[in-house]
Amino acid sequence: MAHLTRDRTCTCKREQPHFIDGLEAVAKVRLSGVALLGLLTTLLWECAHPPHFPFALMLGMSLGFWLLLYIYEWLLGFLSR
């Protein structure tokens, strides 16, 4: 919040942007893209029924990337306070 002195000058301090803010767009695109691509690949290979396909592992990794994206967005919100 800006505070004005008697001579009407602003005494507010500007916050430095965090390093994480610069990576926001790149991280969101990459994490959501990998998660979506992993989920679609998992569903495709489950429908094709190849032998010994690690369905649970692939699904877990895709959901893990979405969880990582959620944690990243929470961290951005936490640091911006």
C-alpha positions, 0 to 999 in steps of 0.5 A: 500500500502506498503512503504519502508524506507531507510533500506528496511523495510516495514512500512505498517499497516496490517488491522485487519479482521472485525467480519463480514468477518468471518461470510461471508460464513455462512451468504451467505449459510444460507440467500440464502438457506432460501430464496430459500427454502422459494421460492420453498415452496411458489411455491409448496403450490401455485400449491397445492391450500390450503385454506387460504395460505398466498402467498404474505407474504411467497413470500415477506419473501423469497424476503426479505431474498435475499434483506438482502443477497444483503445488507450484500454483499454491507456492506462487500464491503463497509467495505473492502475499 
